Amino acid sequence: MPPSEHHDSPRVGVGERLRRIRKRRRNLTQFGLADRSAVSRSYIAQIESGHRVPSPAVTAALANGLRVDVTELTGQPYRGTTPSDDRVHEMIPDVRRALTYVDLPPDLDIPPRSLDDLVVEVEQLRRLSKAARHTQVGARLPALIEELTHHALEDDLPRAWALLNGAQALAVSLCRRLGYNDLAGIAIERATASAARSGDANLPHVARLSRALLMMTVGAWEPGLRLVQRASDGLDTTTPASRAVSGALHLRAAVLSARAGEATAAWEHHGLAVEAAHTLPARSPDFYALQFGPANTAIHGCAVAVELEDHDEALRRDRALRLPPRLAAERRAHHDIDMARAHVEAGQPQRALDRILAAERIAPQMARYHPSAVNVITYLVDWHRALPETLRGVSSRMHIS
């Protein structure tokens, strides 16, 4: 499908998409949508007029009220306007094909690499994923999944299944970041099945963590919280690796609770995650590529405050942050995007722009394909009478009109 046929180009904001979809629903009024979505009529009016940046929670609630997928409002996947701009999406059909092999191994043109070689490949792609280098991950991921699927189905070794789970988890991350939630769901199903045959008692809980993130994306807060609770209840936390998984589950529950508007539960889960991080040995390995540790829990403290719309608290926590140099680019950029949302709500548009530009410098593809970053820049474009050169540049790179 050519890029121009997929979504509006240049991109339009959530407010304009919301208005168009609402009008197509037999002229559904803002009051009617407010009743369906539990979002106030005034908030809906502000979003449609471009005067508010909708939070992910509000966007999901509105999508559920309209009975559409959340990507119908965000405009994802964000396709480019030229072949070079659209290159990041070219590998998605190959990823989809690689994930179709369940019962029979794929037919490979050449023998698969050894498991020792594929361990190295998984680790290299994890590093690229942490740097949010989507195009490079996508170019190598389909072959990795197919080779590991061949090993797992032919030899049925726990090690092969564990490695395949790692590759499928990379597919979950890539597809979700690019807005292919349906394909991310398929990848989660595959990762869950591989985890069950991996011989690693923690991997099924990590798979549930991914599923809860997808639930959060589509606004299924309560089911997501129940899933996280089920995963936590069945977890043996006697090892550093399992405590890292437990802490990551509490971080997921903290953000889920915040999006559900449950402040007490959100901060309780965040506190438990902080405690878990302090039990890990100094300079622990990155268990299961979860990036769990003190720095990530501190970043999540800011995120919880943003999701609770306590922007003063978010900015206070941000000022106190001292992030380590080794923190992954993806984590740093995501934090900058969250803080841009807080600056917008605090009436600080220039600081919001600065944070998006910082995110783009750190991880360009993370910033340009993240719906919250796109929403902030769309708002800033509407807010300015004359665009500063820096805003003109980033809006052009995001293809925002």
Stockholm file with secondary structure:
# STOCKHOLM 1.0

chainA/1-401         MPPSEHHDSPRVGVGERLRRIRKRRRNLTQFGLADRSAVSRSYIAQIESGHRVPSPAVTAALANGLRVDVTELTGQPYRGTTPSDDRVHEMIPDVRRALTYVDLPPDLDIPPRSLDDLVVEVEQLRRLSKAARHTQVGARLPALIEELTHHALEDDLPRAWALLNGAQALAVSLCRRLGYNDLAGIAIERATASAARSGDANLPHVARLSRALLMMTVGAWEPGLRLVQRASDGLDTTTPASRAVSGALHLRAAVLSARAGEATAAWEHHGLAVEAAHTLPARSPDFYALQFGPANTAIHGCAVAVELEDHDEALRRDRALRLPPRLAAERRAHHDIDMARAHVEAGQPQRALDRILAAERIAPQMARYHPSAVNVITYLVDWHRALPETLRGVSSRMHIS
#=GR chainA/1-401 SS CCGGGTSCSSBCCHHHHHHHHHHHTTSCCHHHHHHHHSCCHHHHHHHHTTSSCCCHHHHHHHHHHHTSCHHHHHCCSCCCSSTTTTGGGTTHHHHHHHTTCSSSCCCCSSCCCCHHHHHHHHHHHHHHHHTTCHHHHHHHHHHHHHHHHHHHHHHCCHHHHHHHHHHHHHHHHHHHHHTCHHHHHHHHHHHHHHHHTSSCTTHHHHHHHHHHHHHHHTTCHHHHHHHHHHHHHTCCCSSHHHHHHHHHHHHHHHHHHHHTTCHHHHHHHHHHHHHHHHTSCTTCCCGGGCCCSHHHHHHHHHHHHHHTTCHHHHHHHHHHCCCCTTSCHHHHHHHHHHHHHHHHHTTCHHHHHHHHHHHHHHCHHHHHTCHHHHHHHHHHHHHCSSCCHHHHHHHHHTTBC
#=GC SS_cons         CCGGGTSCSSBCCHHHHHHHHHHHTTSCCHHHHHHHHSCCHHHHHHHHTTSSCCCHHHHHHHHHHHTSCHHHHHCCSCCCSSTTTTGGGTTHHHHHHHTTCSSSCCCCSSCCCCHHHHHHHHHHHHHHHHTTCHHHHHHHHHHHHHHHHHHHHHHCCHHHHHHHHHHHHHHHHHHHHHTCHHHHHHHHHHHHHHHHTSSCTTHHHHHHHHHHHHHHHTTCHHHHHHHHHHHHHTCCCSSHHHHHHHHHHHHHHHHHHHHTTCHHHHHHHHHHHHHHHHTSCTTCCCGGGCCCSHHHHHHHHHHHHHHTTCHHHHHHHHHHCCCCTTSCHHHHHHHHHHHHHHHHHTTCHHHHHHHHHHHHHHCHHHHHTCHHHHHHHHHHHHHCSSCCHHHHHHHHHTTBC
//
